[in-house]
Amino acid sequence: MEMELLYFGQLTDITGCSTQRLQHVADTDSLRMLVYAQYPGLQQVKFMITINNKLVSGNQPIPADARVAFMPPFSGG
C-alpha cells in the first residue's frame, strides 16, 4: 500500500517537491528516518506532522492509505 506525503512552505525548497508517494510506513518515527535519509536538510528544520488532517505529536501509527503532511511551524492570531 502507498501513502501520500505532502510538504509545505520551506520544506518544499529542501525536498524539491510538494508531494511524494511512498510505500506505507508503520509510524511517524520510521517516516522521519526515511525522509531524513532521502533529504538530510530536513533534520535542520522544525516541522509538524499531520495524519489525515489531524496534528499529531510523538511517535504515532500511520494508518493504511494515509495522507501525511510535513508542515513548518505557523502562528495564528
Secondary structure as GFF3:
##gff-version 3
##sequence-region A 1 77
A	DSSP	beta_strand	2	7	.	.	.	ID=ss1
A	DSSP	alpha_helix	10	15	.	.	.	ID=ss2
A	DSSP	beta_strand	19	23	.	.	.	ID=ss3
A	DSSP	alpha_helix	28	38	.	.	.	ID=ss4
A	DSSP	three_ten_helix	40	44	.	.	.	ID=ss5
A	DSSP	beta_strand	48	51	.	.	.	ID=ss6
A	DSSP	beta_strand	54	56	.	.	.	ID=ss7
A	DSSP	beta_strand	67	71	.	.	.	ID=ss8
###
